[in-house]
Amino acid sequence: MATRTLRAFVCSFSIIFLFKLNVFSCQQFSISFQQPSDCGVDNYFDISSLSCVKCGPNQVSSKSGLACECQTGFRVLVSNGASITCQQCPEANQGVTQDGYGCIHCSGRVGENGKCQCPKGSVLVERDGNGNPLNESRCEACNATEPAFSAPDRTGNRCVRCEDSFINSSQSCVCGSSNVQAGGMCFPSNSLPTSVVPNVIFSQLANSVVSAWFSNFMYSSAAACLSFSNRTACQSLGNMCVMNMHSFSTINNDACGLYNTVYRTTAAQGSSQDISYWRANLPWLYYGDQLGLASRILQSEPLPVGFSFKWAQKNSNIELWAAVYSVRGEFLRWESVGGGNLQLCPDTPTRQQSAFTFGTAYKQSCVLSVSELLNGYPEPVFYDVFLVIQKPQEDKHLLAVPLLNTKQQFNGQFTNEGSNMNNWLLTRRLMLVDTLSGRQNSLSSSPGVIRVASNIKIGFQLVPNTQKGQVYPPLMTVTYSDIPVTDPTTQTVTVSFSLEYTMDQEEARIKTDIALGVLGGMAVVHSLLKTASWKRRIASPLIDLQTLMKFLVFYAGDLANVFFIITVGTGLYWLIFFKAQLFVSVLLPLPAQEERFVVYVGCAFALKTVQFLHKLFVQLSVDIFFIDWERPRGKASKHVEGSGEAKSQASPVSIWRTYFVANEWNEIQTIRKINPTFQVIAVLFFLEVVGFSNLALRDPSSDLRRTPEAYKPPYSLILRYSVASAMWLCIGLIQMIYFTIFHERFVEDKIRQFVDLCSISNISMLLLSHRCFGYYIHGRSVHGHADTNMDEMNTNLKREAENLCGQRGLLPNSDTQTFQISITNRLRAQYDRIIEPINRRSGPSRLVDASANPCEQSTKAYHTMNRFLGSVIDHAHREMDYIVKDKLLFERLIGMEFIEPLDKSIFYNDDSHSFADVLFYGNEAVLLVFDTLFFCVVDLGSQNFILAAVLTYLQQLVFRLIRNGMGRRNLASKTLVDKRFLI
């Protein structure tokens, strides 16, 4: 026991020791984190050991913090490249030489840095012409007059020729009192204001910043531009106006005010390139100085070249070039726009270049870090953008692209933010990122505010009624965002770059409204006819609230068809004419312009839903009864209890034939002319697998397959709806054609099979979809009996096949078994009187006879109804007789009976089996359109064909279950067949 305890103790101690050893081993490879700013004045940061090391005696840390240097008044005695030794200058009037290695007597004074200082206009000399050190430094004055015109250089060590502006202004290197010295230059008196406003306005932050860059260079740039026509200075002044958002006001001493002063003053110099807005030597910044010129510039004359999408004449490339300038006004280069120079968001060159394919709705957006912008754009770069116009066998020409700066102010108003072109003031030149103008104290300080071109949009407008792809000059719209710099590492900004193509949609809108008005009027007439037909079929002459509601329901269905026709037609128009055009003549509506179209689709779906639910309600409330023509074929003896006698009575007729026909009717309630499952799978296959969904992209390409590397533009809602609806309708129509022409003829026709089943079963069927209108299937067997054995059944069928018996029709020598019936009020009243005891059971409890047996009531009502309807068909009731006739063509077309059944009911021959109207089978058009709209509405809301297909399938399944379940209940209650037998 003790040995086991000792062994456990040793194991535990070993594990703890190893753990401690591992921790120690990890710690011996760690170092403390230090950086140069942590080292202080007496230490420097050793780049080898990455730690702070103490400087030697009489030494302090250098400005970089990466080395040591001698204190003020100490010279370098020994230096081996790795360390230095410092020694103090022995005499009081000695200063350290400029190189730091010697001490010298100063002829002037000793500066705060411990070195000799000379008065202004003189240079310090510490060595003779051979490089030997002097005992005492000398201060040599530079000759500022002719012919030397010299002045100390920036280091103060040499005399160099002074700046030309001094010589031109005062014939010396001294700027006279009558002149103005600014920015290291001397200017004669001019028309510029003597004081300037170096403020940069950040309107989004409601404040302005005194810019160090403006303070140092704004006046000098304006003066050099005005006085000496210095082109670089003029460009620099224009850049400052751009940094101030081209703001135009009555103030004449801010950046844009100085520019406009110079512009007006130099009017005599003429213009550049014969462009009146482009003053010689100045950058082109404005299209005039008044509002209202935008329409003349943008819409007065189309481009001399047209765009085309296909074949040998294809011309869809947009070629833009930009003249690039530095913030100091230096011309840097000509640059082809593309590949990311105007697109701040990183992306592959292929996708970025897709922006410049005409007709492709390009949009790129991303979120950038403020710290990345500060590091990547220490100074702004400025672009003058031009569109290259290349005619065949001619030289290139450049068309200036006007700029709409939405943050520009004109007399304090943001006139460019609205859509009214008459209030715009167009400009030139843009920048992407400005991290310079927001620096206040010095140019080396961090900016308090930066300005970013957060949204750049290039727009093309198609010339109305063009057939050659002509467009007006493009417009570049720029929106800047002002960002106060607080924590650059966490701050972000959203930027975007897009190209937009528009055309005048007014004509298309007017045509759509005309079509909607005409078709809507026709829908009103059609709905009135439906309402009149409904009133006649329910035998009600009064116009009441129910009539009004019925009209609105009918009108909802017809108006849904109108909206559906217009939206599908409009979508196919845009799809075909945009994707298939050679020369550009139509362009897709913008997303904002598609809202009206989406509203039409929503109206179509909502109204079609009302019609569909109404159809469903009518089908679930139809009156049905099966008339059994079978009669007893003999008598059977039945023993009577109590008397001991056997009583003879007719043999009972089997009810199983009625149950069988009822079951078959129950099964065909939801059959359709299409297969819903195949429909959903096929549509999804063609859209997603084959790639027809790519036809809905907002570009002129008709390719069904796209490479992963290619840019994928956003979807057009109109094209997406067009492709989806056309695909759903095409596959549905193909199924219906196949079902009608092939399947029903050669495979299975369940509607006609049901009519045959009624004849074989000796069962007729009465359907009343309205109070006095419905359908009749004559199923009376030509053999007299159907309740028989197999041999007799086969014999009967053989005799019928060999025409050895009569025909199945209601009339002699007729095969017509199906009829539309219009019955009299008297017949309907008798029908209701027989069925009333059954209907009363589902009413209020006070109307129910508690002593009556429900089964006996149902049986009695069934036999009574069967005898009554059989006798009516056999013309046994003269007061409820009927006639058989054909419907007029016009009656069939408008769905209305002209003759009202007053004395006799009317049976209309119906070879088209229109009794299927009370089934899904006869309403395939409504179901197909409803499914199409449901699929499209879900897709427009989710932009996902797969989700739309799944939800559409579930919708079909749910309504099929509702129709089956409630239809089964209605069948059981109306036919008096126990629902337990409806399997």
N, C-alpha and C positions, 0 to 999 in steps of 0.2 A: 504493500500500500504506500509506504514512504517512498519507495523507488519510483512508483508510477507518478506520485505527486512531484518529485524532483524533476522527472523527465518532462512533465508538462510545464513546469516553471522555466526550465532551460529553453524549451521550444518557444514559449511566449516571449522570453527575453530576447531570443535571437530574432524573432519577427520584428519586435519593437526596435531593436538595434539596426536591422536592415532598413526599416522604414525611415528611421532618423538619418541613417547614412544616405539614403536616396534623396531626402529633403535637403541635406547638406550639399549633396552633389549638384542638385538643381540650383541652389542658391549661389554656388561658386561661379556659375556662368551668367549671373545677372549683374547689371550695372545700374547706377542711378541715372535718371534722365536729367540732362543739362543742355542748355542752349546758350548762344553768345550773349543774349540779353540778361542772363542770370549771373554773369561773371562780375559785373561791377567795374569800377574804375581801376583797381589795382590788380586785376586778373585778366587773362586773355583765354580764349577758347582754343584748346589744343585739338586740331582736326584729326590727329592721330588717335589720341586716347578718348576723344569725345567727352572731355571734361574740362573744367576751369583750372588753370594753372596760374600761380602767383607770378607777377612780373618781378624783374630784378630791382636793385636799388635805383632810386631816382628815375623810375620808369612808370608809365601809365599805359592803359590799354588804348590801342588805336581806334579810329572811328569805326572800322569794320568789326572790331572786337576779336580779330583772329591773330593779332600780333601785339607786341609792345613797342612803344616809342619813348624817346627821352622826354622828360618834363620840360616845361617852358624854361629857357635859359640854360639848358644842358645840351652839349653836343655829343655825337657818337664818337666814342674813342676807339672802340674795337667792334668789328662786326664780322662774323664768320658765316653769315647766311642763316644760321639757326638761332643765334642769340646776339645781343649787343651789350656793350658796356658804355655807360654815360658819364660825362664829366662836366662840371659846371664851368662856364666861362669865368676866368679869374678876375676881370676888371668890370667895374660897374657899367661903363659906357660901351661895353661890347655886346654885340648881338650874335646870334647864331646865323651862319650863312644859310643861303636858300637850300643848299643840298643837305644841311644838317650835320656836316662833318667838321666844321671849323668855327672859330670865333673871329670876329672882325670889328674894328672900331667903326661906329656909325657916324657919318657926316650929318645926318639928320637925327631923327629920334628913333628910339627903340619901340616897336609896336607891342601890343598886348600878347602877341604870339612869340615874343622874344627875338624877333628878327628886325632888321633895319627897314625903315619906312621912308619913302620919298614923297614930296608934295605932288599934287595933281599936275599932270602934264609932263612929268619927268619919269625916267626909268632908272632902276637901281643897277649899278655896275660894281661887281665884286672881284673881277679878274681882268687882267690886261689882255691885249690882243693875242698873246701867246698862251693864254690860259693860266698864267701865274696868279696866285691870290694876291690881292692888294692888302696893304696894312690898314687902309681905311677905305670904306666904301664911298662911291661917288654917286651923286644924283645928277644925271645928264638930262637937260630939258630938251624935249622934242620941238623942232621948228614947225610951228603950226601954220606958217605963212608960205606964200609962193616962193620958190618953186617946190619946197619939200612937202608941204601939206601933210606933216606927219603927226602922229599921236601915239601914246603908249598902246600896246596890244592888250588883250584881256588879262594876260599874266603880269603885265607891268614890267617885262624884262626887255622888250624891244620897241623901237620906234618904227611904226608902219604907216603907210598912207592911210589917211583918215577916210571915213565913209563919204561917198560922192555927194550925199545930200548936204553935208556941211560945206563942201567946196562950192556947190552950186548955189547955196543959199547965202553964204557970207564970205566967200572967197578965202576962207581959212578953216582951221579945224575947231574953231570956237563958234558956237551958235550964238549969234548976236541977240541983244535984248528984244529986237523987233521980230525975231523968229521964234519958233516954238520947237523945243526939243522933246522928243518922245520916242520911246522904243529904240534908243541908240541912234536916232536919226534927227536931222535938223530940217525944219520945214519953214518956208516963208509963210507969212500971214495969208489965210485963204478964207473961203466961205464956210468952212466947217466950224461948228461951235467949239469954243475953247474948252468946255467941260463936257464929258461924255457920261452916259449911264451904262456902266459895265455889268448890268444886271441881266441874268437869264431867268425868264419867266417859266415857272413850272405850274401851269394852270390847274392840273389835276390835284396838286397839293395845296393850291391857293396861296402860294408864296413865291418869292423870287430870291435868287442867290447872287451875291456879288462874286462874279467869276474872276479868279486870278488870271486866267488866260485873256479874258476880255480887258481886264485892267491893264495888262502889260502890252497888248498888241492891237487893240481895236482902233485907237486913235491913230497910231503910227501907220497901220495898214490903210486906213481911210485917207490920211494925208499923203502917203506915198502914192496911192492910187490916183488921187486928184491932182497932186502937184507934179508928179514925175511920170504918170501913166505906167507905174510899175505893175506889170501883169500879175506877178506872183502876189503882190500886196492886194491887188484887186480880187484875186481868187480867194485869198485869206479873208478879206472883208466879207465876200459873199458866203464863205463857209460859216462865219459867225452869224450871219443872218439866218442861214439854214439851221444852225444850232438853236436859234431863237424862234424856230417854227415859222419862218417867213412872216412873222407878225407885222401887220401893216396898220400904222396909226399916224396920228398927227405929231407924235414925238419925233424930233429930228436928230436926237443925239444918242439913240440906242443903235444897235448893230444895223437893223434894217432901215432905220431913219438915216444913218450915215450913208448906207448904200444908195438909197433913193436920192439923197442930196448929190452924191457924186454922179448918179445916173442923169439927173436933170442938168447938172452943171456942164457935163461933157456932151451935151446934145450935138454940138458942132462937130464932134469927131465922127459922126455917122454911125452906121450899123455894120455888124459883121454878117457875112454870108447872105446879104440882102434880106435879112430878117429884121423887121422894124423893132421887135422887142429885144433884140440882142445888140446892146451897145458895144462899140469897139473897145477893146481892152478889158471889158467887164465880163464877168460870168452872166449867163442868161438865167435869171431867177424868176421872172414874172411874165405872164401873158397879159400885159397891160396893167394899169393901176386902178381899174374900175370893175365893178361887178357886172355880170350880164354878158360877158364875152365868151363864156364856155360853150354855148350852143354853136356859135359861129366857128369855133376852133374844132369842136368834136364832130359836128354833123353837117358841115357845109360842103365838104368834098370827100368822096370815098378814096380809099387807097387805089393807086393805079394798077394793082395786081389783084387777082382773085385766088381764092383757096379752093382746092378740090381734094377729094378723098381717095379716088381709085384710078387704076389703070395708068396709061402712059402720061396723062395730064396731071398726075397726082402732085399736089403742092400743098402740103400740110405742115411744113416746118416753119416755125416762128423763129427768126434769127434776130437776136437783140445784141447790140454792142453798147459798151459803156466807156466813157472817158473818166478815168479814175484820178482823183486829186487827193493830196495829203491835206492835213488840217492847216499846214503853213502855206497852202496855195500852190504847191509844186505839182506839176503834171507828172503822174507816175507811169501811166501806160494806157493803151487801148485794151479792153478786156471783153471777151465774149461772155455774155450773160448766160449762165448755166453752170452746172457742176458745183453749185453751192455758194457762189459769190453773193447772191442776193437771198439765199436760203440759209437761214441760221440753223435750221434743224439738220443734224447729220443724217445722211442716207447714202445709199449706193449711187454712183454716177448715172447708172441706167435709169433708176427711178426718178432722180432729179431732172434728168434730161427729158423725161416724159412730159414734164410741165409745158414744154414748148412744142407740143404736137397740137395743131389747131383742132378744136372741137373736143379735146379731152378735158373734162372738168377736173382739174388738178387741185388738190388741197393737201398741204403737209403742215402738221402742227406738232408741237412738242413742248416740254417744260424744261427750261434751262436754269442752271444755277447762277446766281448773281456773282459768285466767286469766279466761275468760269468766264463770265463776260468781262470781269475786271482784269483777269489775267490775259485773256485772248484779244482784248481790244483796248490797249493802253491809250490809243488815240483814235479818233474817228477817221474813217475814210469816206470820201464823197464820190457819188456817181451821177454822171449825166447820161441818161439812157436814151438810146436811139434804136429805131426799128430799121433793119436792113431791107431795102426794096431793090430787088434784082429782076429786071426785065430781061428776056432772052436777048443775047448778043448786045447787051448794054452794060455800062459800068455800074458799080454799086452806088446807091444813093442812101443816105441816112435821113430818116424822118424822126424828128424830136418827139419823144413820148411825153405828153403833159402829165403833170403830177397833181393829185388832189390830196392835200394834207388836211386831214379832218380836224387836227388840233390847231390849225392856223387861225389867228384872230384878225379880223378886219374891223378896226375902230372898236375893239373890245368885244366883238360878237363872233361866235363860232359859226360863220356862215357856211362853211363847207360840210357841216354835219348833217344838214337836211338833204332831201332828195330833189329839191328845186334847183335845176341847173342854172337858172337866172341869178341865183345868189352865190354861185361859186366864184372863187378866184383861183385860177389855175397857176401852177408854179413849175419850176424845174429844180433839179438837183435834190438828192436825198442822201441820207446817211443811215447806217444800220444801228450802231451802238455809239452813244456819246458818254464816255466816262471822264471827259476832260473839262467841260464847261461847269460841272458841279463842284470843282475844287475851289475852295474859298481862300485859304490862307496863302498857299503857295502851290506851284505846279507840281511839287513833289508830294504834297499831302494827299490823303485819300479823299475821294469825292464824297460829298454828303448826299448827293442825288445823282442818279444816272438816268439816261433816257434811251429807250429801246424801241425800235420799230417792231411792235408786237403783231402787227397785221399788215401784210403787203398783198395787194390784189391787183392783178392786171386784167382789165376787162376789154372785150371786143364786142362791138354791136354790129349786127348784120344790116346791110342796106335793105330797106323794104322793097319787096317784089323783085329782088335780084335773082338772076338765073345763072350768074357767073361767079358766085362766091365772093362778091365784093363786100367789104366791111369798111366802117369808118375808122379813123385813127384810134389806136388803143388809148386807154386811160389807166394810169397807175394810181391806185388809191392807197395811201399810207396812213396808218394810225399808230401814234407813238404812246408809250406808257412811261410815266414818271415814277421812279422807284426810289424811295428814301433808303439809303444804305444804313442798316442797323446791325445786322448779323449776316454777312455775305454767305457764310457757309450753309445757312439754313434757308435763306431767302431764295425764292424761285420766281420766274416769270414765264408766262405762256406766250409763245410766238407762233405765227402761222404765215404761210405763203400759199397763194392760190391764184388760179386763172379762171376767169368767168366769161361765158359767151352768152349773149342775149340777142333777142330779136323782138320786134314789136308784136306783142301778143293780142293787141286790141282786135284785129280782124278775126283771129281764131275765137276770141271770146264772144264776139258778136254772132258769128256763125253758130257757135254752141248754144247761145241764148235763143237764136231763131229756131234751131232744131228742137230745143227744149219746149219752146212755146207751141210750135206746130204739133209735135208729137204729144205734148201735154193736152192740147185741145182735142186731139183725136182720142186720147185716153179718157177724157171726160165723156165724149159721145159714146165710146164703147162701154164705159161703166154705167151710163144711163140705160143703154140697151140691156145690159146684164141685170140691172135693177128692175127694169120693166119685165124682163123674162122671169125673174125670181118672183115678182108680185103675181104674175099670171100663174106660175106653178104652185104658189101657195093659196091661190084663189082668194086674194085679199085686194080689194079695190082702194082701200084707204092708204093715204100717205101719212105715216106716223113716225115716231121716233125710231122705231125698229127699221123702217124703210130708210131713213137717213143714215143710220149706222151701217146698214147693209151696203148702201151706196159708197160710203167712205171706205169700207173694207174692199169692195170691188175696185174702187179708184186707187187704193193703196197698191193693189196687185198690178194694175195697169201702169201706174206711175213708176212702180219699181222696174217694170220692163222698159219704160222710157229711159230712166236713168241708166239701166244696164246697157241698153243699146247705144246710148250716147257715150258712156265711158269706154265700152269695148271698142266702139268705132273710133273714138278719139285716140285711145291707146294704140290701136293698130295703125292709125294714120302716122303718129309720131314714130312708131317702130319701123315701119316700112320706108317712109320718106326720109327719115334721118339716117338710118343704117344703109340704105341702098342708093343714096344720091351720089352722083358723080361730082358735079359742081355744087358747092354749098348753097342751098336755097332755104333751108329751114334749120333752126337750132332748137334744142330742147328747152322747155320752160325751166326757169330757176326753181330751186326747192320752195321758195316763198310763193312762187306762182303756181305751184302744184297743189296748194292748200284747197283751192276751189274744186279741183278735180277729186281730191280725197273726200271732200264734203259730199260730192255727188255719189261717190262709191258708198259712203256711209248711209246716205239716204236710200240708195237702192237696196242695201242689205236690210235696213230697218223695215222698209215697206214690204220687201219680199218676205221677211220673217212674219209680218202680220198676215200676209196672204197664205203662207205655209201653215201657220197655226189655225187659220180659219178653215182651210182645206182639211186639216187633221180633225178639227172639231166636227165638221160636217160628216166625215167618214165614220167617226165614232158615234154618231147619233142617228145613222140611217136605220129605217125600219126594214126588217127582213122577215120573210116567212117562206117555208118550204111546203109546197102543196104536194101531198102524196096521192097519186092517182090509183094506187094499188087497191083492189077490192078483194074481199074474201072469196076463195075459190071453192069453198064447200062449207059444210056444217059439222060442228063437233058437239058431242053430248056432254053436258055438264051436270053433275050430281047436285041436287038441291038438298041442303041439310034440313032435317026435320021432317020432310015429307017422304023421304026414301025414294023419290022419283028422279029419273034422269031427264033433264030438259035439253032440248036441241037448240043451238044457236050458231051464228056465223063464226067461222074460224077467224081468230085474230090475225091482223096484218102485222108483219114484223116491222119494228121501228128502226132496225139496224141500218137499213138503206138511208133513212133520213140522217141518222148519226154519221154515216160514212160521208154523205154529201156535205153535211155541215163541217166535218173535219177537213175535207178538201177545200172548202171555202175559207176556213180559218187559216189554212196553210198558204193560200195564194194572196192573202191580204197585203203582204209586204214584198211580194216579188217585184222585181224591176227589170227594165230592159237593158240595164247595165249591171256589171258586177262591181259593187262598191269597193271591195278589197282590191281587185285588180286595178280599178280606177286610181286609187290612192298610190299603189305601188308603181304603176306605169308613169303617172305624173311625176312622182319623186325621182324615178329613174332618169327620165328625159331631162329634168331640170338640173339635178345634181350630178348624175353620173355622166350623161352625154355632154352636159355643159350648156344647155339652152339658157340657164340663168345668166350667163355672161353676156347675152344679148341685152340685158337690162342695165349694163354699165353705162355710165355717162361718157362714152367716147365713140368715135365713128367706126371702130373695128367691129367686124361681124364674125370674128373667130370664136369658135365654141371652146377652145382650149387656151389657157394662159399659162405661161411659164411662172414658176414661183419667184423668179428674179424680177419679173415685169411689174410695173406699177399697176395697181388695181384701183381704178377710180371709184367713187361712191356710186351707189345705185340710184337710178331715176325711179321715183315712185310710179310715174306713169308707165314707163317701160316695164317695170317689174309687174305691175298689174296687168299690162297687156300680154306679156309673155305667159304669166300664170293663168290668166283667164282663157287665152287662146289655147294653151296646152290642155287645160281641163276640158274645154268645150270640144276640141278636136278629138281627144281620146274618147270622150263620152259619145260624140256623134258617130265615131267609127264603131264603137260597141253597139249602138242602137241600129246602125245599118246592118252590121253583121247579125244581130239578133233578129231583125225583121226579115232580112233576105235569106239568110242561111239557117240560123238556129231554129227558128219557128217552122221552117219548111221541112228541114231534114233531120232535126234532132228532137225537139220537143216544143210544143205550143200549149202551155198550161191553161190558157184562157179557153181555147177551143176544146181542149181535153176536158175541161170542166163542163162545158155545154154537152159534150158527148156523154160524160158520166151521168148528167141529169137524165138524158134520154134512156140510157141503159138502166138507170135506177128507177125509172118511172116517177121522177120527182121534178116538179116545176119550181121555179124560184121567183118570188116577187120582191123587188127592191124599191123602196120609196125614199129617194134622197130629199124630196120636198113633200109638202103636205099632199099635193095633188099631182105630183110628177115623180116618175121613177122608171124602173126597167122591169121587164118580164122575160124570163128564160123558160121557153116551153119545152118541158122534158117528158111529156106524156109518151109512153112507149107505144110504138106502132104495133107491138105484139100483144098488147092488152095487159100482160103481167110481166113483172120483173122479179118477183119473189118466187124463184124457182130453183131447180137443181142445175148442176153443171151441164148435163146433156142437153136439156131443153134450152139453156142459155146459149150454148154453142150452136144449136140448130137455128135459134132465132137470129143470131148474128150472121150465120151463113145465108139464110133466106134474105136478110136485108142486104148483104153484099151482092147477091144475085138478082136484086130488084124483084123479088117475089112477094114483096109486101108493100104497104103504103109508105109515103114519105113522112119525115119527122115533123114537118112544118105545122104551124097552127092551122093554117088554111089547107083545104084539100089540094093535092098536087103541088105542094109548096115545100121547100126546104128551109124556109126562114123560121128560125127558132128564137131569135133574140129581137126584142122590141123595146122602143122607148114608149112609155105609156103616159097619157094625160087623162086622169080620171076625174069623175064628177064629184061634187061636194057630197052627194047622196051616198056614193060608194065609200068615200073616205069616212063619213060619219058612221056608217055601219061598221067599218073596220075598227074605228076607235071604240065603238060600243062593245064590240066583242072582246077587245083587248083591255078594256077599262078595269075589270077586276084584278088583272095581273098588275097593271100600273099602279093601282091603288095601294098595293102592298108596300111599295117604296115611298108612298106619300106619308102624310101625318098619321100618327097612331089613332087619332079619333075617327079616321075614315076606314080603318081596317076592321073587318068582321072577324072577331076573335074566335068565333065558333067554327069558321070555315077552315078546312084542311088545305094548306097551300098546294100540296101535290094534286089533290082532287081538282082544285080550281085550275091549275095549269093544264091538267089532262083534259078537263072539260072545255077550257078555252081553246086548246089546240084542236080538238076534234070539231068544235063549232067553226073555228076559222077555216080549217081544212075543207069542210063541207061547203061553207059559204063561198070561198074563193073558187073552189072547183065548179060550183054551180054558176058563178059569174062567167068563168071561162067557157062553160058549156051553154051560155046564153039562156040560162034558166030564169033569170030575173029580167023581165022586160024593162022595168024602171031603172035598171042598172046595166043596161046592155052596152056594147061597144062596137066600134067599127075598126077595120084594119085598112091602112092606107100608107102611101109613101110620103115622106117629107119633101117639101119643095127645096130646091137647091139653095135659095136665099135663106130659108129657115135653117138649113144645116150650117150655112156660113155664119150667120149671126147668133146661132144657138138660141133661137126663140121660136115659139109656136104661134102662128097667126090666128088659128082657130081655137076658141075657148070652149072646152067641153061642158056644155050646159045640160043637154039631155042625155047624151051618150058619151061614154069614154072613147078615147082614140088611141089605138095601138099603131105606132109608126114602125114600119119595117126598118130593122137596124142590122144590116149585114156587117157593120164595122165593130160590133160587140162593144158599144159605148158604155155598157154597164161597168166596164173596167174603170170608169171615172170615179167610182167609189172605192177604188183600190189605189195603191201606190203605182201600179202598172199604168193606169190611165193618166197619171199626173207626172210622168217622167220629166216633162219640160220644166215644170215648177221645181221639182226636186233637183234637177241638174243645175238650174240657175241658182237655186238656194245654196247648194253645195259649192258652186263656183264662187259665189260672193262670200260665203263663210270662209273658204280657204284663202281668198284674196285679202279679206279684212284682217284675218289673223296674221297673215304674212306682212301686210303693210304696217301693222302695229309692232311686230316683233322682228321683221327683216330676217325671218328664218323659215325656209320652206319645209324643213323637217318638222318643226313644231306645228306649223299650219297643217301639214298632212296628218300628223298624229291626232290633233284636236278635231279635225274634220272627220276622221274615221270614228273617233269616240262619239261625236255628235250624231253621225249616222246610226251607230249602234244604239245609242240611247233612244232616239226617236223610233227606231225599229222595235225596240222592246216596248215602248209606250204604245205604239200602234198595235202590236201583237196582243199585249195584255189587256188593254181597254177594248180593243176590237173583239177579243174573245168574250169579254164580259157583256158587251152590247149584243153579240150574236146569241149568247145564251138567253138573255132577257127578252130579246125580240122574237126569236124563233121558238121559244118555250122548250128548247133543248137543254137538258141539265148540263152545266158546264163541266161536270166531272167526266163527261163523255167526249169533250173537246180536248184531245190530247195534243 
